[in-house]
């Protein structure tokens, strides 16, 4: 019984780790590449528009630099 449980446990843990990593990466990319907004709140229609990826990379770089400085300090 132990020979069956351990590989099944290892497979399920790896599935959860890589599944959550993939989902997090997908959510990050969607949030990084497009924005949701509403023009007016009367219709409450949510629209999407593409973002400028260079500004996102700039903001990400600044955030990582600040985090690295705080970690070093």
N, CA, C, O and CB atoms as a CASP TS submission, in Angstrom:
PFRMAT TS
TARGET T0000
AUTHOR 0000-0000-0000
METHOD Language model
MODEL 1
PARENT N/A
ATOM      1  N   UNK     1       0.823  -1.204   0.000  1.00  0.00           N
ATOM      2  CA  UNK     1       0.000   0.000   0.000  1.00  0.00           C
ATOM      3  C   UNK     1       0.864   1.264   0.000  1.00  0.00           C
ATOM      4  O   UNK     1       0.533   2.268  -0.631  1.00  0.00           O
ATOM      5  CB  UNK     1      -0.934   0.000   1.212  1.00  0.00           C
ATOM      6  N   UNK     2       1.982   1.182   0.729  1.00  0.00           N
ATOM      7  CA  UNK     2       2.870   2.335   0.802  1.00  0.00           C
ATOM      8  C   UNK     2       3.519   2.620  -0.544  1.00  0.00           C
ATOM      9  O   UNK     2       3.816   3.772  -0.859  1.00  0.00           O
ATOM     10  CB  UNK     2       3.940   2.111   1.860  1.00  0.00           C
ATOM     11  N   UNK     3       3.743   1.565  -1.349  1.00  0.00           N
ATOM     12  CA  UNK     3       4.330   1.735  -2.671  1.00  0.00           C
ATOM     13  C   UNK     3       3.396   2.463  -3.624  1.00  0.00           C
ATOM     14  O   UNK     3       3.855   3.066  -4.594  1.00  0.00           O
ATOM     15  CB  UNK     3       4.702   0.392  -3.248  1.00  0.00           C
ATOM     16  N   UNK     4       2.123   2.419  -3.372  1.00  0.00           N
ATOM     17  CA  UNK     4       1.136   3.093  -4.218  1.00  0.00           C
ATOM     18  C   UNK     4       0.923   4.524  -3.753  1.00  0.00           C
ATOM     19  O   UNK     4       0.795   5.431  -4.576  1.00  0.00           O
ATOM     20  CB  UNK     4      -0.198   2.329  -4.209  1.00  0.00           C
ATOM     21  N   UNK     5       0.883   4.733  -2.456  1.00  0.00           N
ATOM     22  CA  UNK     5       0.551   6.050  -1.892  1.00  0.00           C
ATOM     23  C   UNK     5       1.667   7.068  -2.148  1.00  0.00           C
ATOM     24  O   UNK     5       1.379   8.200  -2.536  1.00  0.00           O
ATOM     25  CB  UNK     5       0.290   5.929  -0.381  1.00  0.00           C
ATOM     26  N   UNK     6       2.922   6.695  -1.940  1.00  0.00           N
ATOM     27  CA  UNK     6       4.021   7.660  -2.076  1.00  0.00           C
ATOM     28  C   UNK     6       4.151   8.222  -3.491  1.00  0.00           C
ATOM     29  O   UNK     6       4.257   9.440  -3.632  1.00  0.00           O
ATOM     30  CB  UNK     6       5.326   7.008  -1.676  1.00  0.00           C
ATOM     31  N   UNK     7       4.147   7.400  -4.550  1.00  0.00           N
ATOM     32  CA  UNK     7       4.216   7.996  -5.899  1.00  0.00           C
ATOM     33  C   UNK     7       2.977   8.822  -6.236  1.00  0.00           C
ATOM     34  O   UNK     7       3.085   9.842  -6.917  1.00  0.00           O
ATOM     35  CB  UNK     7       4.392   6.901  -6.947  1.00  0.00           C
ATOM     36  N   UNK     8       1.820   8.401  -5.777  1.00  0.00           N
ATOM     37  CA  UNK     8       0.594   9.157  -6.019  1.00  0.00           C
ATOM     38  C   UNK     8       0.651  10.507  -5.312  1.00  0.00           C
ATOM     39  O   UNK     8       0.229  11.523  -5.865  1.00  0.00           O
ATOM     40  CB  UNK     8      -0.635   8.360  -5.549  1.00  0.00           C
ATOM     41  N   UNK     9       1.175  10.514  -4.089  1.00  0.00           N
ATOM     42  CA  UNK     9       1.342  11.759  -3.345  1.00  0.00           C
ATOM     43  C   UNK     9       2.321  12.688  -4.060  1.00  0.00           C
ATOM     44  O   UNK     9       2.062  13.884  -4.191  1.00  0.00           O
ATOM     45  CB  UNK     9       1.828  11.470  -1.916  1.00  0.00           C
ATOM     46  N   UNK    10       3.452  12.136  -4.525  1.00  0.00           N
ATOM     47  CA  UNK    10       4.459  12.935  -5.210  1.00  0.00           C
ATOM     48  C   UNK    10       3.908  13.520  -6.513  1.00  0.00           C
ATOM     49  O   UNK    10       4.175  14.679  -6.833  1.00  0.00           O
ATOM     50  CB  UNK    10       5.702  12.088  -5.494  1.00  0.00           C
ATOM     51  N   UNK    11       3.149  12.735  -7.256  1.00  0.00           N
ATOM     52  CA  UNK    11       2.545  13.213  -8.502  1.00  0.00           C
ATOM     53  C   UNK    11       1.536  14.314  -8.219  1.00  0.00           C
ATOM     54  O   UNK    11       1.495  15.311  -8.940  1.00  0.00           O
ATOM     55  CB  UNK    11       1.869  12.058  -9.256  1.00  0.00           C
ATOM     56  N   UNK    12       0.725  14.154  -7.185  1.00  0.00           N
ATOM     57  CA  UNK    12      -0.290  15.172  -6.884  1.00  0.00           C
ATOM     58  C   UNK    12       0.346  16.472  -6.384  1.00  0.00           C
ATOM     59  O   UNK    12      -0.127  17.560  -6.710  1.00  0.00           O
ATOM     60  CB  UNK    12      -1.279  14.642  -5.839  1.00  0.00           C
ATOM     61  N   UNK    13       1.414  16.359  -5.596  1.00  0.00           N
ATOM     62  CA  UNK    13       2.099  17.568  -5.128  1.00  0.00           C
ATOM     63  C   UNK    13       2.727  18.306  -6.308  1.00  0.00           C
ATOM     64  O   UNK    13       2.605  19.527  -6.404  1.00  0.00           O
ATOM     65  CB  UNK    13       3.179  17.214  -4.076  1.00  0.00           C
ATOM     66  N   UNK    14       3.392  17.590  -7.198  1.00  0.00           N
ATOM     67  CA  UNK    14       3.988  18.231  -8.378  1.00  0.00           C
ATOM     68  C   UNK    14       2.924  18.835  -9.284  1.00  0.00           C
ATOM     69  O   UNK    14       3.134  19.902  -9.860  1.00  0.00           O
ATOM     70  CB  UNK    14       4.824  17.223  -9.165  1.00  0.00           C
ATOM     71  N   UNK    15       1.790  18.164  -9.414  1.00  0.00           N
ATOM     72  CA  UNK    15       0.698  18.709 -10.220  1.00  0.00           C
ATOM     73  C   UNK    15       0.206  20.022  -9.625  1.00  0.00           C
ATOM     74  O   UNK    15      -0.034  20.978 -10.362  1.00  0.00           O
ATOM     75  CB  UNK    15      -0.461  17.699 -10.321  1.00  0.00           C
ATOM     76  N   UNK    16       0.050  20.087  -8.307  1.00  0.00           N
ATOM     77  CA  UNK    16      -0.418  21.319  -7.668  1.00  0.00           C
ATOM     78  C   UNK    16       0.625  22.437  -7.796  1.00  0.00           C
ATOM     79  O   UNK    16       0.274  23.588  -8.060  1.00  0.00           O
ATOM     80  CB  UNK    16      -0.738  21.062  -6.183  1.00  0.00           C
ATOM     81  N   UNK    17       1.895  22.099  -7.611  1.00  0.00           N
ATOM     82  CA  UNK    17       2.944  23.125  -7.702  1.00  0.00           C
ATOM     83  C   UNK    17       2.998  23.712  -9.104  1.00  0.00           C
ATOM     84  O   UNK    17       2.950  24.931  -9.272  1.00  0.00           O
ATOM     85  CB  UNK    17       4.317  22.536  -7.321  1.00  0.00           C
ATOM     86  N   UNK    18       3.099  22.845 -10.119  1.00  0.00           N
ATOM     87  CA  UNK    18       3.228  23.347 -11.488  1.00  0.00           C
ATOM     88  C   UNK    18       1.925  23.934 -12.009  1.00  0.00           C
ATOM     89  O   UNK    18       1.950  24.863 -12.817  1.00  0.00           O
ATOM     90  CB  UNK    18       3.690  22.235 -12.409  1.00  0.00           C
ATOM     91  N   UNK    19       0.791  23.412 -11.564  1.00  0.00           N
ATOM     92  CA  UNK    19      -0.492  23.989 -11.960  1.00  0.00           C
ATOM     93  C   UNK    19      -0.670  25.398 -11.410  1.00  0.00           C
ATOM     94  O   UNK    19      -1.111  26.299 -12.124  1.00  0.00           O
ATOM     95  CB  UNK    19      -1.634  23.103 -11.489  1.00  0.00           C
ATOM     96  N   UNK    20      -0.324  25.588 -10.129  1.00  0.00           N
ATOM     97  CA  UNK    20      -0.417  26.925  -9.536  1.00  0.00           C
ATOM     98  C   UNK    20       0.588  27.880 -10.154  1.00  0.00           C
ATOM     99  O   UNK    20       0.292  29.059 -10.347  1.00  0.00           O
ATOM    100  CB  UNK    20      -0.201  26.853  -8.028  1.00  0.00           C
ATOM    101  N   UNK    21       1.775  27.377 -10.466  1.00  0.00           N
ATOM    102  CA  UNK    21       2.776  28.211 -11.126  1.00  0.00           C
ATOM    103  C   UNK    21       2.305  28.644 -12.508  1.00  0.00           C
ATOM    104  O   UNK    21       2.468  29.805 -12.884  1.00  0.00           O
ATOM    105  CB  UNK    21       4.105  27.462 -11.237  1.00  0.00           C
ATOM    106  N   UNK    22       1.731  27.736 -13.254  1.00  0.00           N
ATOM    107  CA  UNK    22       1.215  28.057 -14.582  1.00  0.00           C
ATOM    108  C   UNK    22       0.049  29.042 -14.508  1.00  0.00           C
ATOM    109  O   UNK    22      -0.023  29.983 -15.298  1.00  0.00           O
ATOM    110  CB  UNK    22       0.777  26.783 -15.299  1.00  0.00           C
ATOM    111  N   UNK    23      -0.855  28.827 -13.565  1.00  0.00           N
ATOM    112  CA  UNK    23      -1.982  29.746 -13.397  1.00  0.00           C
ATOM    113  C   UNK    23      -1.506  31.132 -12.980  1.00  0.00           C
ATOM    114  O   UNK    23      -2.001  32.135 -13.494  1.00  0.00           O
ATOM    115  CB  UNK    23      -2.966  29.199 -12.362  1.00  0.00           C
ATOM    116  N   UNK    24      -0.557  31.200 -12.060  1.00  0.00           N
ATOM    117  CA  UNK    24      -0.014  32.494 -11.639  1.00  0.00           C
ATOM    118  C   UNK    24       0.681  33.215 -12.774  1.00  0.00           C
ATOM    119  O   UNK    24       0.547  34.430 -12.916  1.00  0.00           O
ATOM    120  CB  UNK    24       0.951  32.309 -10.490  1.00  0.00           C
ATOM    121  N   UNK    25       1.429  32.469 -13.591  1.00  0.00           N
ATOM    122  CA  UNK    25       2.099  33.068 -14.746  1.00  0.00           C
ATOM    123  C   UNK    25       1.090  33.587 -15.761  1.00  0.00           C
ATOM    124  O   UNK    25       1.269  34.667 -16.324  1.00  0.00           O
ATOM    125  CB  UNK    25       3.029  32.052 -15.409  1.00  0.00           C
ATOM    126  N   UNK    26       0.039  32.825 -15.992  1.00  0.00           N
ATOM    127  CA  UNK    26      -1.004  33.257 -16.923  1.00  0.00           C
ATOM    128  C   UNK    26      -1.714  34.520 -16.419  1.00  0.00           C
ATOM    129  O   UNK    26      -1.967  35.438 -17.199  1.00  0.00           O
ATOM    130  CB  UNK    26      -2.025  32.128 -17.136  1.00  0.00           C
ATOM    131  N   UNK    27      -2.032  34.569 -15.141  1.00  0.00           N
ATOM    132  CA  UNK    27      -2.665  35.759 -14.575  1.00  0.00           C
ATOM    133  C   UNK    27      -1.738  36.967 -14.624  1.00  0.00           C
ATOM    134  O   UNK    27      -2.183  38.082 -14.894  1.00  0.00           O
ATOM    135  CB  UNK    27      -3.095  35.494 -13.139  1.00  0.00           C
ATOM    136  N   UNK    28      -0.450  36.750 -14.363  1.00  0.00           N
ATOM    137  CA  UNK    28       0.515  37.843 -14.436  1.00  0.00           C
ATOM    138  C   UNK    28       0.613  38.390 -15.853  1.00  0.00           C
ATOM    139  O   UNK    28       0.606  39.605 -16.051  1.00  0.00           O
ATOM    140  CB  UNK    28       1.889  37.377 -13.955  1.00  0.00           C
ATOM    141  N   UNK    29       0.706  37.505 -16.836  1.00  0.00           N
ATOM    142  CA  UNK    29       0.807  37.960 -18.225  1.00  0.00           C
ATOM    143  C   UNK    29      -0.450  38.693 -18.668  1.00  0.00           C
ATOM    144  O   UNK    29      -0.365  39.708 -19.359  1.00  0.00           O
ATOM    145  CB  UNK    29       1.069  36.779 -19.151  1.00  0.00           C
ATOM    146  N   UNK    30      -1.615  38.186 -18.277  1.00  0.00           N
ATOM    147  CA  UNK    30      -2.860  38.872 -18.646  1.00  0.00           C
ATOM    148  C   UNK    30      -2.938  40.243 -17.990  1.00  0.00           C
ATOM    149  O   UNK    30      -3.358  41.207 -18.631  1.00  0.00           O
ATOM    150  CB  UNK    30      -4.080  38.028 -18.246  1.00  0.00           C
ATOM    151  N   UNK    31      -2.549  40.347 -16.746  1.00  0.00           N
ATOM    152  CA  UNK    31      -2.556  41.637 -16.060  1.00  0.00           C
ATOM    153  C   UNK    31      -1.479  42.573 -16.579  1.00  0.00           C
ATOM    154  O   UNK    31      -1.633  43.793 -16.519  1.00  0.00           O
ATOM    155  CB  UNK    31      -2.378  41.435 -14.578  1.00  0.00           C
ATOM    156  N   UNK    32      -0.387  42.008 -17.089  1.00  0.00           N
ATOM    157  CA  UNK    32       0.721  42.804 -17.594  1.00  0.00           C
ATOM    158  C   UNK    32       0.434  43.359 -18.979  1.00  0.00           C
ATOM    159  O   UNK    32       0.916  44.439 -19.322  1.00  0.00           O
ATOM    160  CB  UNK    32       1.986  41.977 -17.623  1.00  0.00           C
ATOM    161  N   UNK    33      -0.342  42.641 -19.781  1.00  0.00           N
ATOM    162  CA  UNK    33      -0.537  43.023 -21.176  1.00  0.00           C
ATOM    163  C   UNK    33      -1.840  43.761 -21.453  1.00  0.00           C
ATOM    164  O   UNK    33      -1.954  44.401 -22.498  1.00  0.00           O
ATOM    165  CB  UNK    33      -0.481  41.812 -22.025  1.00  0.00           C
ATOM    166  N   UNK    34      -2.812  43.700 -20.574  1.00  0.00           N
ATOM    167  CA  UNK    34      -4.070  44.408 -20.847  1.00  0.00           C
ATOM    168  C   UNK    34      -4.672  44.959 -19.557  1.00  0.00           C
ATOM    169  O   UNK    34      -4.357  44.511 -18.455  1.00  0.00           O
ATOM    170  CB  UNK    34      -5.079  43.473 -21.544  1.00  0.00           C
ATOM    171  N   UNK    35      -5.544  45.942 -19.734  1.00  0.00           N
ATOM    172  CA  UNK    35      -6.200  46.629 -18.635  1.00  0.00           C
ATOM    173  C   UNK    35      -7.706  46.587 -18.839  1.00  0.00           C
ATOM    174  O   UNK    35      -8.187  46.710 -19.966  1.00  0.00           O
ATOM    175  CB  UNK    35      -5.703  48.084 -18.518  1.00  0.00           C
ATOM    176  N   UNK    36      -8.435  46.419 -17.774  1.00  0.00           N
ATOM    177  CA  UNK    36      -9.901  46.492 -17.821  1.00  0.00           C
ATOM    178  C   UNK    36     -10.328  47.852 -17.259  1.00  0.00           C
ATOM    179  O   UNK    36      -9.796  48.312 -16.249  1.00  0.00           O
ATOM    180  CB  UNK    36     -10.563  45.307 -17.008  1.00  0.00           C
ATOM    181  N   UNK    37     -11.282  48.476 -17.918  1.00  0.00           N
ATOM    182  CA  UNK    37     -11.745  49.790 -17.473  1.00  0.00           C
ATOM    183  C   UNK    37     -13.215  49.941 -17.827  1.00  0.00           C
ATOM    184  O   UNK    37     -13.763  49.154 -18.599  1.00  0.00           O
ATOM    185  CB  UNK    37     -10.904  50.931 -18.115  1.00  0.00           C
ATOM    186  N   UNK    38     -13.850  50.960 -17.254  1.00  0.00           N
ATOM    187  CA  UNK    38     -15.249  51.272 -17.547  1.00  0.00           C
ATOM    188  C   UNK    38     -15.333  52.753 -17.902  1.00  0.00           C
ATOM    189  O   UNK    38     -14.782  53.600 -17.199  1.00  0.00           O
ATOM    190  CB  UNK    38     -16.187  50.924 -16.330  1.00  0.00           C
ATOM    191  N   UNK    39     -16.028  53.059 -19.000  1.00  0.00           N
ATOM    192  CA  UNK    39     -16.177  54.461 -19.419  1.00  0.00           C
ATOM    193  C   UNK    39     -17.205  55.180 -18.557  1.00  0.00           C
ATOM    194  O   UNK    39     -16.982  56.310 -18.123  1.00  0.00           O
ATOM    195  CB  UNK    39     -16.585  54.543 -20.901  1.00  0.00           C
ATOM    196  N   UNK    40     -18.300  54.538 -18.318  1.00  0.00           N
ATOM    197  CA  UNK    40     -19.322  55.123 -17.452  1.00  0.00           C
ATOM    198  C   UNK    40     -19.914  54.006 -16.600  1.00  0.00           C
ATOM    199  O   UNK    40     -19.920  52.841 -16.996  1.00  0.00           O
ATOM    200  CB  UNK    40     -20.437  55.851 -18.288  1.00  0.00           C
ATOM    201  N   UNK    41     -20.400  54.374 -15.450  1.00  0.00           N
ATOM    202  CA  UNK    41     -20.946  53.363 -14.547  1.00  0.00           C
ATOM    203  C   UNK    41     -22.440  53.154 -14.748  1.00  0.00           C
ATOM    204  O   UNK    41     -23.058  52.378 -14.020  1.00  0.00           O
ATOM    205  CB  UNK    41     -20.676  53.752 -13.110  1.00  0.00           C
ATOM    206  N   UNK    42     -23.031  53.841 -15.731  1.00  0.00           N
ATOM    207  CA  UNK    42     -24.451  53.628 -16.005  1.00  0.00           C
ATOM    208  C   UNK    42     -24.668  52.269 -16.661  1.00  0.00           C
ATOM    209  O   UNK    42     -25.547  51.512 -16.250  1.00  0.00           O
ATOM    210  CB  UNK    42     -25.004  54.750 -16.904  1.00  0.00           C
ATOM    211  N   UNK    43     -23.873  51.961 -17.672  1.00  0.00           N
ATOM    212  CA  UNK    43     -24.038  50.681 -18.361  1.00  0.00           C
ATOM    213  C   UNK    43     -23.285  49.559 -17.650  1.00  0.00           C
ATOM    214  O   UNK    43     -23.617  48.386 -17.819  1.00  0.00           O
ATOM    215  CB  UNK    43     -23.559  50.793 -19.806  1.00  0.00           C
ATOM    216  N   UNK    44     -22.279  49.910 -16.861  1.00  0.00           N
ATOM    217  CA  UNK    44     -21.420  48.966 -16.145  1.00  0.00           C
ATOM    218  C   UNK    44     -20.809  47.939 -17.091  1.00  0.00           C
ATOM    219  O   UNK    44     -20.644  46.770 -16.741  1.00  0.00           O
ATOM    220  CB  UNK    44     -22.213  48.256 -15.050  1.00  0.00           C
ATOM    221  N   UNK    45     -20.475  48.397 -18.293  1.00  0.00           N
ATOM    222  CA  UNK    45     -19.821  47.535 -19.257  1.00  0.00           C
ATOM    223  C   UNK    45     -18.306  47.630 -19.049  1.00  0.00           C
ATOM    224  O   UNK    45     -17.744  48.725 -19.022  1.00  0.00           O
ATOM    225  CB  UNK    45     -20.218  47.925 -20.716  1.00  0.00           C
ATOM    226  N   UNK    46     -17.664  46.495 -18.904  1.00  0.00           N
ATOM    227  CA  UNK    46     -16.222  46.459 -18.689  1.00  0.00           C
ATOM    228  C   UNK    46     -15.535  46.259 -20.034  1.00  0.00           C
ATOM    229  O   UNK    46     -15.832  45.308 -20.757  1.00  0.00           O
ATOM    230  CB  UNK    46     -15.827  45.330 -17.686  1.00  0.00           C
ATOM    231  N   UNK    47     -14.621  47.157 -20.361  1.00  0.00           N
ATOM    232  CA  UNK    47     -13.883  47.111 -21.615  1.00  0.00           C
ATOM    233  C   UNK    47     -12.425  46.770 -21.331  1.00  0.00           C
ATOM    234  O   UNK    47     -11.931  47.004 -20.229  1.00  0.00           O
ATOM    235  CB  UNK    47     -13.996  48.456 -22.373  1.00  0.00           C
ATOM    236  N   UNK    48     -11.748  46.224 -22.314  1.00  0.00           N
ATOM    237  CA  UNK    48     -10.321  45.934 -22.166  1.00  0.00           C
ATOM    238  C   UNK    48      -9.545  46.709 -23.216  1.00  0.00           C
ATOM    239  O   UNK    48     -10.039  46.986 -24.309  1.00  0.00           O
ATOM    240  CB  UNK    48     -10.039  44.408 -22.289  1.00  0.00           C
ATOM    241  N   UNK    49      -8.322  47.049 -22.853  1.00  0.00           N
ATOM    242  CA  UNK    49      -7.426  47.762 -23.765  1.00  0.00           C
ATOM    243  C   UNK    49      -6.009  47.250 -23.533  1.00  0.00           C
ATOM    244  O   UNK    49      -5.638  46.929 -22.404  1.00  0.00           O
ATOM    245  CB  UNK    49      -7.507  49.318 -23.553  1.00  0.00           C
ATOM    246  N   UNK    50      -5.220  47.174 -24.598  1.00  0.00           N
ATOM    247  CA  UNK    50      -3.833  46.720 -24.415  1.00  0.00           C
ATOM    248  C   UNK    50      -2.993  47.786 -23.713  1.00  0.00           C
ATOM    249  O   UNK    50      -3.195  48.985 -23.907  1.00  0.00           O
ATOM    250  CB  UNK    50      -3.200  46.363 -25.774  1.00  0.00           C
ATOM    251  N   UNK    51      -2.052  47.328 -22.898  1.00  0.00           N
ATOM    252  CA  UNK    51      -1.123  48.226 -22.220  1.00  0.00           C
ATOM    253  C   UNK    51       0.168  48.328 -23.019  1.00  0.00           C
ATOM    254  O   UNK    51       0.466  47.488 -23.868  1.00  0.00           O
ATOM    255  CB  UNK    51      -0.835  47.739 -20.783  1.00  0.00           C
ATOM    256  N   UNK    52       0.917  49.370 -22.726  1.00  0.00           N
ATOM    257  CA  UNK    52       2.248  49.510 -23.308  1.00  0.00           C
ATOM    258  C   UNK    52       3.191  48.600 -22.512  1.00  0.00           C
ATOM    259  O   UNK    52       3.423  48.856 -21.330  1.00  0.00           O
ATOM    260  CB  UNK    52       2.738  51.018 -23.287  1.00  0.00           C
ATOM    261  N   UNK    53       3.733  47.559 -23.120  1.00  0.00           N
ATOM    262  CA  UNK    53       4.569  46.628 -22.347  1.00  0.00           C
ATOM    263  C   UNK    53       5.887  47.253 -21.874  1.00  0.00           C
ATOM    264  O   UNK    53       6.464  46.783 -20.893  1.00  0.00           O
ATOM    265  CB  UNK    53       4.870  45.398 -23.182  1.00  0.00           C
ATOM    266  N   UNK    54       6.372  48.292 -22.545  1.00  0.00           N
ATOM    267  CA  UNK    54       7.617  48.929 -22.127  1.00  0.00           C
ATOM    268  C   UNK    54       7.454  49.654 -20.794  1.00  0.00           C
ATOM    269  O   UNK    54       8.368  49.656 -19.970  1.00  0.00           O
ATOM    270  CB  UNK    54       8.095  49.905 -23.198  1.00  0.00           C
ATOM    271  N   UNK    55       6.293  50.268 -20.583  1.00  0.00           N
ATOM    272  CA  UNK    55       6.049  50.907 -19.290  1.00  0.00           C
ATOM    273  C   UNK    55       5.918  49.865 -18.189  1.00  0.00           C
ATOM    274  O   UNK    55       6.361  50.090 -17.063  1.00  0.00           O
ATOM    275  CB  UNK    55       4.786  51.775 -19.347  1.00  0.00           C
ATOM    276  N   UNK    56       5.321  48.741 -18.505  1.00  0.00           N
ATOM    277  CA  UNK    56       5.210  47.663 -17.529  1.00  0.00           C
ATOM    278  C   UNK    56       6.562  47.094 -17.163  1.00  0.00           C
ATOM    279  O   UNK    56       6.823  46.802 -15.996  1.00  0.00           O
ATOM    280  CB  UNK    56       4.323  46.565 -18.058  1.00  0.00           C
ATOM    281  N   UNK    57       7.433  46.933 -18.165  1.00  0.00           N
ATOM    282  CA  UNK    57       8.780  46.422 -17.900  1.00  0.00           C
ATOM    283  C   UNK    57       9.572  47.437 -17.079  1.00  0.00           C
ATOM    284  O   UNK    57      10.340  47.058 -16.195  1.00  0.00           O
ATOM    285  CB  UNK    57       9.518  46.105 -19.227  1.00  0.00           C
ATOM    286  N   UNK    58       9.387  48.724 -17.370  1.00  0.00           N
ATOM    287  CA  UNK    58      10.055  49.765 -16.596  1.00  0.00           C
ATOM    288  C   UNK    58       9.603  49.723 -15.135  1.00  0.00           C
ATOM    289  O   UNK    58      10.431  49.773 -14.226  1.00  0.00           O
ATOM    290  CB  UNK    58       9.773  51.150 -17.205  1.00  0.00           C
ATOM    291  N   UNK    59       8.311  49.634 -14.915  1.00  0.00           N
ATOM    292  CA  UNK    59       7.793  49.549 -13.549  1.00  0.00           C
ATOM    293  C   UNK    59       8.244  48.285 -12.833  1.00  0.00           C
ATOM    294  O   UNK    59       8.557  48.320 -11.643  1.00  0.00           O
ATOM    295  CB  UNK    59       6.284  49.608 -13.564  1.00  0.00           C
ATOM    296  N   UNK    60       8.279  47.169 -13.554  1.00  0.00           N
ATOM    297  CA  UNK    60       8.755  45.919 -12.976  1.00  0.00           C
ATOM    298  C   UNK    60      10.231  46.021 -12.610  1.00  0.00           C
ATOM    299  O   UNK    60      10.647  45.535 -11.558  1.00  0.00           O
ATOM    300  CB  UNK    60       8.528  44.758 -13.950  1.00  0.00           C
ATOM    301  N   UNK    61      11.018  46.647 -13.471  1.00  0.00           N
ATOM    302  CA  UNK    61      12.444  46.824 -13.188  1.00  0.00           C
ATOM    303  C   UNK    61      12.685  47.698 -11.972  1.00  0.00           C
ATOM    304  O   UNK    61      13.545  47.397 -11.144  1.00  0.00           O
ATOM    305  CB  UNK    61      13.143  47.423 -14.388  1.00  0.00           C
ATOM    306  N   UNK    62      11.923  48.783 -11.861  1.00  0.00           N
ATOM    307  CA  UNK    62      12.056  49.668 -10.702  1.00  0.00           C
ATOM    308  C   UNK    62      11.662  48.928  -9.423  1.00  0.00           C
ATOM    309  O   UNK    62      12.335  49.053  -8.400  1.00  0.00           O
ATOM    310  CB  UNK    62      11.185  50.935 -10.881  1.00  0.00           C
ATOM    311  N   UNK    63      10.584  48.167  -9.480  1.00  0.00           N
ATOM    312  CA  UNK    63      10.147  47.405  -8.310  1.00  0.00           C
ATOM    313  C   UNK    63      11.187  46.370  -7.897  1.00  0.00           C
ATOM    314  O   UNK    63      11.466  46.205  -6.709  1.00  0.00           O
ATOM    315  CB  UNK    63       8.814  46.717  -8.593  1.00  0.00           C
ATOM    316  N   UNK    64      11.761  45.671  -8.878  1.00  0.00           N
ATOM    317  CA  UNK    64      12.791  44.683  -8.559  1.00  0.00           C
ATOM    318  C   UNK    64      14.055  45.344  -8.020  1.00  0.00           C
ATOM    319  O   UNK    64      14.715  44.786  -7.142  1.00  0.00           O
ATOM    320  CB  UNK    64      13.126  43.854  -9.794  1.00  0.00           C
ATOM    321  N   UNK    65      14.401  46.523  -8.533  1.00  0.00           N
ATOM    322  CA  UNK    65      15.580  47.234  -8.032  1.00  0.00           C
ATOM    323  C   UNK    65      15.366  47.674  -6.583  1.00  0.00           C
ATOM    324  O   UNK    65      16.270  47.544  -5.757  1.00  0.00           O
ATOM    325  CB  UNK    65      15.894  48.458  -8.921  1.00  0.00           C
ATOM    326  N   UNK    66      14.196  48.184  -6.276  1.00  0.00           N
ATOM    327  CA  UNK    66      13.891  48.590  -4.897  1.00  0.00           C
ATOM    328  C   UNK    66      13.904  47.375  -3.972  1.00  0.00           C
ATOM    329  O   UNK    66      14.432  47.439  -2.862  1.00  0.00           O
ATOM    330  CB  UNK    66      12.518  49.302  -4.828  1.00  0.00           C
ATOM    331  N   UNK    67      13.322  46.276  -4.432  1.00  0.00           N
ATOM    332  CA  UNK    67      13.317  45.057  -3.614  1.00  0.00           C
ATOM    333  C   UNK    67      14.735  44.548  -3.394  1.00  0.00           C
ATOM    334  O   UNK    67      15.060  44.104  -2.293  1.00  0.00           O
ATOM    335  CB  UNK    67      12.462  43.964  -4.276  1.00  0.00           C
ATOM    336  N   UNK    68      15.593  44.603  -4.422  1.00  0.00           N
ATOM    337  CA  UNK    68      16.970  44.168  -4.277  1.00  0.00           C
ATOM    338  C   UNK    68      17.735  45.075  -3.310  1.00  0.00           C
ATOM    339  O   UNK    68      18.529  44.589  -2.505  1.00  0.00           O
ATOM    340  CB  UNK    68      17.660  44.142  -5.638  1.00  0.00           C
ATOM    341  N   UNK    69      17.501  46.391  -3.385  1.00  0.00           N
ATOM    342  CA  UNK    69      18.155  47.305  -2.448  1.00  0.00           C
ATOM    343  C   UNK    69      17.694  47.054  -1.023  1.00  0.00           C
ATOM    344  O   UNK    69      18.511  47.072  -0.104  1.00  0.00           O
ATOM    345  CB  UNK    69      17.880  48.754  -2.836  1.00  0.00           C
ATOM    346  N   UNK    70      16.417  46.823  -0.821  1.00  0.00           N
ATOM    347  CA  UNK    70      15.919  46.542   0.524  1.00  0.00           C
ATOM    348  C   UNK    70      16.455  45.213   1.039  1.00  0.00           C
ATOM    349  O   UNK    70      16.747  45.083   2.228  1.00  0.00           O
ATOM    350  CB  UNK    70      14.390  46.530   0.536  1.00  0.00           C
ATOM    351  N   UNK    71      16.587  44.234   0.163  1.00  0.00           N
ATOM    352  CA  UNK    71      17.128  42.949   0.570  1.00  0.00           C
ATOM    353  C   UNK    71      18.606  43.076   0.945  1.00  0.00           C
ATOM    354  O   UNK    71      19.062  42.471   1.915  1.00  0.00           O
ATOM    355  CB  UNK    71      16.948  41.918  -0.548  1.00  0.00           C
ATOM    356  N   UNK    72      19.341  43.864   0.173  1.00  0.00           N
ATOM    357  CA  UNK    72      20.762  44.055   0.435  1.00  0.00           C
ATOM    358  C   UNK    72      20.974  44.853   1.726  1.00  0.00           C
ATOM    359  O   UNK    72      21.925  44.607   2.469  1.00  0.00           O
ATOM    360  CB  UNK    72      21.432  44.768  -0.752  1.00  0.00           C
ATOM    361  N   UNK    73      20.085  45.803   1.981  1.00  0.00           N
ATOM    362  CA  UNK    73      20.208  46.666   3.149  1.00  0.00           C
ATOM    363  C   UNK    73      19.861  45.876   4.362  1.00  0.00           C
ATOM    364  O   UNK    73      19.896  46.405   5.473  1.00  0.00           O
ATOM    365  CB  UNK    73      19.318  47.905   3.039  1.00  0.00           C
TER
END
